[in-house]
Amino acid sequence: MDKHRTSAWYRIVLHVILPAGLTILLFLGAIFGLLLPRYEQTFLQQKRQLIRELNSSVYALVQHYHNRQIAGELTPQQAQQRAMERIRAMRYGPENKDYFWIHNLDAIMIMHPYRTELEGQDITDLKDSQDKFLIQEMNKTVRSTPEKAGYVDYMWQWKDDPTTEVPKLSYVRLYEPWGWVIGTGIYLEDVRVELMQMTRRMEKSVIVILLVVTGLSGYLIWQGVCTEIRRQNNQRQREQLMKSLAIKNDELESVVYIASHDLRSPLINLEGFSGELEYSCQSLAEIMDQPDIPERQQKITSILKEQMPECLGFIKSNTHKMKGLINGLLQLSRLGVAELNIETLDMNELLQGITQTSQFQIKTAQAKVEIDTLPPCRADSQLLDQVFSNLIDNAIKYRHPDRTPEIRITGQNLGGRVEYAVTDNGIGMEQAHLDKIFEMFHQVRPNGSNSDGVGLGLNIVKRIVDILGGTIRVASEPDKETTFTVTLPAGR
C-alpha cells in the first residue's frame, strides 16, 4: 500500500469511522451515564413530591374536621375519631397498599392500618433492623424544622407482610392543634422495580436505535470510502487547477498593470517621435519646394542625417521594448496551458544538456560551470529546462567585471523533497531587490546601468516552480555571490 492509499485510509478513519464510533459511544454514554441517573433522580424526586402532596391532602382533611369541631358541629372526640377512620381507609400506590398513619409527640401510636396492635402503645423505643429509633427521629424532624415537617428514611414492614422489612422513605407533618404527627411513605423497592422496568424498556429502545445508528454509520463509512477514493483520484487535479487559477489571476492583474503603465510608456514615446518624424518630413517637403538657396543643402542634410535617424532610433528602441514585453506575456500565457509530463528526471543529464546548449555564452564570458552529482526529482523536463537555463543565463549576465565567472550547482535529498542550489560569484544584490526579485517586470540594474531584459525571466521561473509543486528562494550579498535554491518533489 503506497503512501497515497495509506493517506486515504487515514482520512477515512479520521473523518468517517472515528466520528461514527465516537457518536455511538457518546450516545451510549449519554443514555447510561447521564440520562438514566438523571431520570432516577427525577423519578425519586417526583415520588418525594408525591408523598408530600398526599400528606398535605390528609393534613387538609384533619384540618376540616378540626374546623367542624371549632364550629361546634362535632365534639373533639367525634372530630378526631371521624378523621382517623377516614385516614385509615385511604390507600394509594401500584398495588393500592400504601397508607397513612398517625402518632403524637408523646410517641403514642394513634392509628396504623396494618399494625393495629401498636395503636395506643408507647412506641418511643420502636426501632428498625438497623437500630434507628423511628418515632424519635420523626418527632425530632417535625420539632426542628420551620415547616414542622420533613423526610425520614428507615427500614419497615413490607406493606401487609410482617415478616419482611424493606427500605422506606416517609414524609411526616405535625398538626399542632391536636398534637398529631401525620405520616405516609413510599417503599423504595417499588421505586427500584419501576426504574428497572423503565430501564429495560429504554434498553430495548437503545438497542433498536443503536442498530439503526450502526447501520447508518456503516452506510456512511461505505459512502466515505467511495468518496475518499474519488477524492484521492481527483485531489491532485483540483490542486493543480486551483494553483493554475491563482497564477492566472496574478497574471491578469499584472497584464492590467502592463497595459496601463509599461506598454503606455513606449507608446507615448512612439507617438512623440513619430510626430517629430512627421514634422521633419514636412520640413523636408517645404525645403524641396523652395528655390535653390545656399542653406538648402545644409538643411536637407541636417534633417536626413541627424533629425530623422534620431527619431527612427528612438522608435526602433521603443518598438524593441514593446516586442520584448509582448513576447514575455505570450510566454507567461502559455505556462500551465500545455499538459504536464511529470516524470522522474536525471538532473545530471538535464544540466549537462543545458550547459552544452549555453556553450557560446559560457565561452564568451569565460565562465566556469561546476555541477555536483545531483539527486533525481519529479517534474516536467521542458519546464525545468527553462528554470535552470534562466538561472544560468542570469549568473552569466550579472557576472562581476573584475573576476572570472564561476557557477556551481549542488543538490541534496530532504526526505520526500530534493533541493538544488545555483550559486555564482557575480555582482550580488541588495536586500531591497531580494524582496521583489520574483515580481513581474522587476529588473536589477547594477550601478544604475540599463538592462536589455524586460523583468519577466525570474517571474516565469517562479511560476514554473509553483506549477511543478516546488518552491524557490534567493540569498545574496552585494559584490559577493548569489544563490538561488529550488525545492522539488523527490524522484522515486
C-alpha positions as CSV (number, residue, x, y, z in Angstrom):
1,M,0.0,0.0,0.0
2,D,1.6,3.3,-1.1
3,K,1.6,6.5,0.8
4,H,-1.4,7.9,-1.0
5,R,-3.6,4.9,-0.2
6,T,-2.4,5.0,3.4
7,S,-3.3,8.6,3.5
8,A,-6.7,7.8,2.1
9,W,-7.4,5.2,4.7
10,Y,-6.1,7.5,7.4
11,R,-8.6,10.2,6.3
12,I,-11.4,7.6,6.2
13,V,-10.6,6.5,9.8
14,L,-10.2,10.1,10.9
15,H,-13.2,11.7,9.2
16,V,-15.7,8.8,9.0
17,I,-15.1,5.7,11.2
18,L,-13.8,7.6,14.2
19,P,-16.7,10.2,14.3
20,A,-19.2,7.3,13.8
21,G,-17.7,5.3,16.7
22,L,-17.5,8.4,18.9
23,T,-21.1,9.2,18.1
24,I,-22.2,5.7,19.2
25,L,-20.1,5.9,22.3
26,L,-21.4,9.4,23.2
27,F,-24.9,8.2,22.6
28,L,-24.5,5.2,24.9
29,G,-22.6,7.4,27.5
30,A,-25.4,10.0,27.3
31,I,-28.1,7.3,27.9
32,F,-26.5,5.3,30.6
33,G,-24.1,7.9,32.1
34,L,-26.4,10.9,32.1
35,L,-30.0,10.3,31.2
36,L,-30.7,7.2,33.3
37,P,-29.0,8.6,36.5
38,R,-30.8,11.9,36.0
39,Y,-34.1,10.2,35.3
40,E,-33.6,8.1,38.5
41,Q,-33.0,11.3,40.5
42,T,-36.0,13.0,38.9
43,F,-38.2,9.9,39.4
44,L,-37.2,9.8,43.1
45,Q,-37.8,13.5,43.5
46,Q,-41.3,13.1,41.9
47,K,-42.0,10.3,44.5
48,R,-40.8,12.6,47.3
49,Q,-43.1,15.3,46.0
50,L,-46.0,12.8,45.7
51,I,-45.9,11.7,49.3
52,R,-45.6,15.3,50.4
53,E,-48.6,16.3,48.4
54,L,-50.6,13.3,49.7
55,N,-49.6,14.2,53.2
56,S,-50.9,17.7,52.6
57,S,-54.2,16.3,51.4
58,V,-54.6,14.3,54.7
59,Y,-53.5,17.4,56.6
60,A,-56.3,19.3,55.0
61,L,-58.7,16.6,55.9
62,V,-57.7,16.7,59.5
63,Q,-58.0,20.5,59.4
64,H,-61.5,20.1,58.0
65,Y,-62.7,18.0,61.0
66,H,-60.9,20.4,63.4
67,N,-62.8,23.3,61.8
68,R,-66.1,21.4,62.3
69,Q,-65.1,20.9,66.0
70,I,-64.4,24.6,66.3
71,A,-67.8,25.3,64.7
72,G,-69.5,23.1,67.4
73,E,-70.7,20.6,64.8
74,L,-68.6,17.8,66.4
75,T,-67.1,17.2,69.8
76,P,-63.3,16.8,70.0
77,Q,-63.6,13.1,70.3
78,Q,-66.0,12.8,67.4
79,A,-63.9,15.0,65.1
80,Q,-60.7,13.0,65.9
81,Q,-62.5,9.7,65.5
82,R,-64.0,10.5,62.2
83,A,-60.7,11.9,60.9
84,M,-58.9,8.7,62.0
85,E,-61.4,6.4,60.3
86,R,-61.3,8.4,57.1
87,I,-57.5,8.2,57.1
88,R,-57.4,4.5,58.0
89,A,-59.3,3.7,54.8
90,M,-57.2,5.8,52.4
91,R,-54.8,3.8,50.1
92,Y,-52.7,4.6,47.0
93,G,-49.7,3.2,45.2
94,P,-49.1,0.5,42.5
95,E,-51.0,-2.2,44.5
96,N,-53.2,0.2,46.4
97,K,-51.4,-0.8,49.6
98,D,-49.6,2.4,50.5
99,Y,-51.2,4.1,53.5
100,F,-51.1,6.8,56.2
101,W,-50.6,6.6,60.0
102,I,-50.9,8.9,63.0
103,H,-48.9,9.2,66.2
104,N,-48.4,12.0,68.6
105,L,-45.4,13.9,70.1
106,D,-45.5,11.6,73.2
107,A,-44.7,8.7,70.9
108,I,-48.1,7.1,71.2
109,M,-49.4,5.3,68.1
110,I,-52.8,6.8,67.4
111,M,-53.7,4.9,64.2
112,H,-51.9,2.4,61.9
113,P,-53.9,0.5,59.3
114,Y,-51.6,-2.6,59.2
115,R,-50.1,-2.6,62.7
116,T,-53.3,-2.2,64.8
117,E,-51.5,-3.9,67.7
118,L,-49.4,-0.7,68.1
119,E,-52.4,1.6,68.5
120,G,-52.5,3.2,72.0
121,Q,-49.0,1.9,72.7
122,D,-45.9,3.9,73.6
123,I,-43.6,3.3,70.7
124,T,-40.7,5.5,71.8
125,D,-38.4,2.6,71.6
126,L,-39.7,1.3,68.3
127,K,-36.7,0.8,66.0
128,D,-35.9,-0.8,62.7
129,S,-33.5,-3.6,61.8
130,Q,-30.7,-1.0,61.7
131,D,-31.4,0.2,65.2
132,K,-32.8,3.5,64.2
133,F,-35.5,4.8,66.6
134,L,-38.2,5.6,64.2
135,I,-40.7,7.7,66.2
136,Q,-37.9,9.6,68.0
137,E,-36.4,10.5,64.6
138,M,-39.8,11.6,63.2
139,N,-40.7,13.7,66.2
140,K,-37.3,15.3,66.1
141,T,-37.8,16.2,62.5
142,V,-41.2,17.9,63.0
143,R,-39.9,19.8,66.0
144,S,-36.7,21.0,64.4
145,T,-38.0,22.4,61.1
146,P,-39.8,25.6,60.5
147,E,-42.5,23.8,58.4
148,K,-43.0,21.3,61.2
149,A,-42.5,18.6,58.5
150,G,-39.7,16.6,56.8
151,Y,-38.5,13.3,55.3
152,V,-37.3,10.3,57.2
153,D,-35.8,7.1,55.8
154,Y,-35.7,3.8,57.6
155,M,-36.5,0.1,57.3
156,W,-40.1,-1.0,57.7
157,Q,-42.5,-3.9,57.3
158,W,-43.2,-4.6,53.6
159,K,-46.8,-3.4,53.3
160,D,-49.0,-6.1,54.9
161,D,-46.2,-8.7,55.2
162,P,-44.9,-8.5,58.8
163,T,-42.0,-11.0,58.0
164,T,-40.2,-8.7,55.5
165,E,-38.5,-5.3,56.1
166,V,-37.5,-3.1,53.2
167,P,-36.2,0.5,52.9
168,K,-38.9,3.1,53.1
169,L,-38.9,6.9,52.8
170,S,-41.7,8.8,54.7
171,Y,-42.9,12.3,54.9
172,V,-44.2,13.4,58.3
173,R,-46.0,16.6,59.3
174,L,-47.3,17.9,62.7
175,Y,-50.8,19.1,63.1
176,E,-50.2,21.2,66.1
177,P,-53.9,21.8,67.3
178,W,-54.3,18.1,68.1
179,G,-50.6,17.2,68.5
180,W,-50.8,14.6,65.7
181,V,-47.9,13.6,63.6
182,I,-49.3,12.5,60.2
183,G,-47.1,10.3,58.2
184,T,-47.0,8.4,54.8
185,G,-44.2,6.9,52.8
186,I,-43.1,5.0,49.7
187,Y,-41.3,1.8,49.6
188,L,-38.0,2.3,47.8
189,E,-38.4,-1.3,46.5
190,D,-41.4,0.0,44.4
191,V,-39.2,2.8,43.1
192,R,-36.5,0.3,42.2
193,V,-38.9,-2.0,40.4
194,E,-40.4,0.8,38.4
195,L,-36.9,2.1,37.5
196,M,-35.9,-1.4,36.4
197,Q,-38.9,-1.8,34.2
198,M,-38.3,1.6,32.7
199,T,-34.6,0.8,32.2
200,R,-35.4,-2.4,30.4
201,R,-37.8,-0.6,28.1
202,M,-35.2,2.0,27.5
203,E,-32.5,-0.6,26.8
204,K,-34.8,-2.2,24.2
205,S,-35.2,1.3,22.6
206,V,-31.5,1.9,22.8
207,I,-30.7,-1.4,21.1
208,V,-33.1,-0.5,18.3
209,I,-31.7,2.9,17.9
210,L,-28.1,1.5,18.2
211,L,-28.8,-0.9,15.3
212,V,-30.2,1.9,13.2
213,V,-27.2,4.2,14.0
214,T,-24.8,1.3,13.4
215,G,-26.5,0.6,10.0
216,L,-26.4,4.3,9.1
217,S,-22.8,4.5,10.3
218,G,-21.9,1.5,8.1
219,Y,-23.6,3.1,5.1
220,L,-21.8,6.4,5.8
221,I,-18.5,4.6,6.2
222,W,-19.0,2.9,2.8
223,Q,-20.0,6.2,1.3
224,G,-17.0,7.8,2.9
225,V,-14.7,5.1,1.4
226,C,-16.1,5.6,-2.0
227,T,-15.9,9.4,-1.7
228,E,-12.4,9.3,-0.3
229,I,-11.2,7.1,-3.2
230,R,-12.8,9.6,-5.7
231,R,-11.3,12.5,-3.7
232,Q,-7.8,11.0,-3.8
233,N,-8.1,10.4,-7.5
234,N,-9.2,14.0,-8.2
235,Q,-7.2,15.8,-5.5
236,R,-4.1,16.4,-7.5
237,Q,-6.0,17.7,-10.5
238,R,-8.1,20.0,-8.3
239,E,-5.0,21.3,-6.5
240,Q,-3.3,21.9,-9.9
241,L,-6.3,23.7,-11.2
242,M,-6.6,25.9,-8.1
243,K,-2.9,26.7,-8.4
244,S,-3.3,27.5,-12.1
245,L,-6.3,29.7,-11.4
246,A,-4.4,31.6,-8.7
247,I,-1.5,32.1,-11.1
248,K,-3.8,33.2,-13.9
249,N,-5.4,35.7,-11.6
250,D,-2.0,37.1,-10.7
251,E,-1.2,37.3,-14.4
252,L,-4.4,39.1,-15.2
253,E,-3.6,41.7,-12.5
254,S,-0.1,42.1,-13.9
255,V,-1.4,42.4,-17.5
256,V,-3.7,45.2,-16.4
257,Y,-0.8,47.0,-14.8
258,I,1.3,46.5,-18.0
259,A,-1.5,47.8,-20.2
260,S,-1.8,50.9,-18.0
261,H,1.9,51.6,-17.4
262,D,4.7,49.6,-19.0
263,L,3.2,49.5,-22.5
264,R,1.9,53.1,-22.3
265,S,5.4,54.5,-21.9
266,P,6.9,53.2,-25.2
267,L,3.6,54.0,-26.9
268,I,3.9,57.6,-25.8
269,N,7.5,57.7,-27.0
270,L,6.5,56.2,-30.3
271,E,3.7,58.8,-30.7
272,G,6.1,61.6,-29.8
273,F,8.9,60.6,-32.0
274,S,6.5,59.8,-34.9
275,G,5.3,63.3,-34.6
276,E,8.9,64.5,-34.7
277,L,9.5,62.4,-37.8
278,E,6.3,63.7,-39.4
279,Y,7.5,67.3,-38.7
280,S,10.9,66.5,-40.2
281,C,9.2,65.1,-43.3
282,Q,7.0,68.2,-43.6
283,S,10.1,70.5,-43.2
284,L,11.9,68.4,-45.9
285,A,9.0,68.8,-48.3
286,E,8.8,72.6,-47.7
287,I,12.6,72.9,-48.3
288,M,12.3,70.9,-51.5
289,D,9.6,73.3,-52.8
290,Q,11.8,76.3,-52.2
291,P,14.1,77.6,-54.9
292,D,17.7,76.9,-54.6
293,I,19.2,78.8,-51.8
294,P,22.7,78.5,-50.2
295,E,21.3,77.0,-47.0
296,R,19.0,74.4,-48.7
297,Q,21.5,71.6,-49.0
298,Q,22.6,72.1,-45.4
299,K,19.0,71.9,-44.0
300,I,18.3,68.8,-46.1
301,T,21.5,67.1,-44.8
302,S,20.6,68.0,-41.2
303,I,17.1,66.5,-41.5
304,L,18.2,63.3,-43.3
305,K,21.3,62.6,-41.3
306,E,20.5,63.9,-37.8
307,Q,16.9,64.5,-37.0
308,M,15.2,61.6,-38.9
309,P,17.8,58.9,-37.8
310,E,17.5,60.1,-34.2
311,C,13.7,59.7,-34.3
312,L,13.9,56.4,-36.1
313,G,16.4,55.2,-33.5
314,F,14.1,56.1,-30.6
315,I,11.2,54.5,-32.5
316,K,13.2,51.3,-33.0
317,S,14.3,51.2,-29.4
318,N,10.7,51.5,-28.1
319,T,9.4,49.0,-30.6
320,H,12.1,46.5,-29.4
321,K,11.0,47.1,-25.8
322,M,7.3,46.6,-26.7
323,K,8.2,43.4,-28.6
324,G,10.1,42.1,-25.6
325,L,7.1,42.8,-23.3
326,I,4.7,41.1,-25.7
327,N,6.9,38.1,-26.1
328,G,7.2,37.8,-22.4
329,L,3.5,38.0,-21.9
330,L,2.9,35.3,-24.6
331,Q,5.4,33.1,-22.8
332,L,3.6,33.6,-19.5
333,S,0.2,32.9,-21.1
334,R,1.4,29.5,-22.3
335,L,2.5,28.4,-18.8
336,G,0.1,26.0,-17.3
337,V,-1.9,25.6,-20.6
338,A,0.1,22.7,-22.0
339,E,-0.4,19.3,-20.4
340,L,2.4,18.5,-17.9
341,N,4.5,15.4,-18.4
342,I,5.6,14.7,-14.8
343,E,8.3,12.0,-14.6
344,T,11.5,11.1,-12.7
345,L,14.3,13.2,-14.1
346,D,18.0,12.5,-14.1
347,M,19.1,16.0,-13.2
348,N,22.8,15.4,-14.1
349,E,21.8,14.6,-17.6
350,L,19.4,17.6,-17.8
351,L,22.1,20.1,-16.5
352,Q,24.7,18.7,-18.9
353,G,22.3,19.3,-21.8
354,I,21.6,22.9,-20.6
355,T,25.4,23.7,-20.3
356,Q,26.0,22.3,-23.8
357,T,23.2,24.5,-25.3
358,S,24.7,27.5,-23.5
359,Q,28.3,26.9,-24.5
360,F,28.5,30.0,-26.6
361,Q,27.5,32.3,-23.8
362,I,29.7,30.4,-21.3
363,K,32.8,30.6,-23.6
364,T,32.2,34.2,-24.4
365,A,32.1,35.1,-20.7
366,Q,35.0,32.7,-20.0
367,A,32.8,31.2,-17.2
368,K,33.4,28.1,-15.2
369,V,30.4,25.8,-14.5
370,E,30.7,23.1,-11.9
371,I,27.9,20.6,-11.4
372,D,28.0,18.2,-8.5
373,T,26.2,14.8,-8.5
374,L,22.5,15.7,-8.3
375,P,19.7,13.6,-6.9
376,P,16.7,12.9,-9.2
377,C,13.4,14.8,-8.9
378,R,9.9,14.5,-10.4
379,A,9.0,17.3,-12.8
380,D,8.3,18.2,-16.4
381,S,11.7,18.2,-18.3
382,Q,10.9,21.1,-20.7
383,L,9.7,23.4,-17.9
384,L,12.6,22.5,-15.6
385,D,15.0,23.2,-18.6
386,Q,13.6,26.7,-18.7
387,V,14.2,27.2,-15.0
388,F,17.8,26.2,-14.9
389,S,18.6,27.8,-18.3
390,N,17.3,31.1,-17.0
391,L,19.2,30.8,-13.7
392,I,22.5,30.0,-15.5
393,D,21.9,32.8,-18.1
394,N,21.3,35.3,-15.2
395,A,24.5,34.2,-13.5
396,I,26.4,34.9,-16.7
397,K,24.6,38.2,-17.4
398,Y,25.2,39.6,-14.0
399,R,28.9,38.5,-13.7
400,H,31.4,40.6,-11.8
401,P,33.6,42.6,-14.2
402,D,36.8,42.1,-12.2
403,R,36.8,38.2,-11.7
404,T,36.2,35.1,-13.7
405,P,32.6,34.0,-13.5
406,E,32.1,30.8,-11.5
407,I,28.8,28.9,-11.3
408,R,28.3,25.9,-9.1
409,I,25.2,23.7,-9.0
410,T,24.6,21.4,-6.0
411,G,21.8,19.2,-4.7
412,Q,20.7,17.2,-1.7
413,N,17.8,14.9,-0.6
414,L,15.3,16.2,2.0
415,G,13.2,13.1,2.6
416,G,10.3,13.4,0.1
417,R,11.8,16.6,-1.4
418,V,15.1,17.5,-3.2
419,E,16.9,20.8,-3.1
420,Y,19.1,22.3,-5.8
421,A,21.3,25.4,-5.3
422,V,22.7,27.5,-8.2
423,T,25.5,29.7,-6.8
424,D,27.5,32.3,-8.7
425,N,30.2,34.8,-7.7
426,G,28.7,37.7,-9.6
427,I,27.8,41.2,-8.5
428,G,25.2,40.1,-6.0
429,M,22.1,42.0,-5.0
430,E,20.9,44.4,-2.3
431,Q,18.3,43.3,0.2
432,A,15.7,45.6,-1.4
433,H,15.9,43.5,-4.6
434,L,15.7,40.2,-2.8
435,D,12.2,41.1,-1.6
436,K,11.0,41.9,-5.2
437,I,13.2,39.8,-7.4
438,F,10.4,37.4,-8.5
439,E,7.8,40.1,-9.2
440,M,6.7,40.7,-12.8
441,F,8.8,43.4,-14.6
442,H,11.2,43.9,-11.7
443,Q,14.7,44.4,-13.0
444,V,18.1,44.5,-11.3
445,R,20.1,47.4,-12.8
446,P,23.5,47.3,-11.0
447,N,25.3,50.6,-10.7
448,G,22.4,52.3,-12.5
449,S,23.1,50.6,-15.8
450,N,20.3,49.7,-18.2
451,S,19.4,46.0,-18.8
452,D,18.2,44.6,-22.1
453,G,15.7,42.4,-20.3
454,V,12.1,43.2,-19.5
455,G,12.0,41.7,-16.0
456,L,10.0,38.6,-16.8
457,G,12.6,35.8,-16.5
458,L,12.6,35.2,-12.8
459,N,8.8,35.7,-12.6
460,I,8.5,32.9,-15.2
461,V,10.9,30.8,-13.2
462,K,8.8,31.3,-10.1
463,R,5.6,30.4,-11.8
464,I,7.1,27.2,-13.3
465,V,8.4,26.1,-10.0
466,D,4.9,26.7,-8.5
467,I,3.3,24.7,-11.2
468,L,5.7,21.8,-10.5
469,G,4.7,21.9,-6.8
470,G,8.0,23.3,-5.6
471,T,9.5,26.4,-4.1
472,I,12.3,28.9,-4.9
473,R,14.2,31.3,-2.8
474,V,17.2,33.6,-3.2
475,A,20.1,34.7,-0.9
476,S,22.6,37.3,-1.9
477,E,25.2,39.8,-0.8
478,P,26.3,42.7,-2.8
479,D,29.7,42.2,-4.6
480,K,30.0,38.7,-3.3
481,E,27.6,35.9,-4.5
482,T,24.0,34.9,-5.2
483,T,22.4,31.6,-4.6
484,F,19.0,30.5,-6.0
485,T,17.6,27.4,-4.2
486,V,14.9,25.3,-5.9
487,T,13.0,22.7,-4.0
488,L,11.0,20.0,-5.9
489,P,9.3,16.6,-5.2
490,A,11.9,13.9,-4.9
491,G,12.3,11.2,-7.7
492,R,11.3,7.7,-7.0
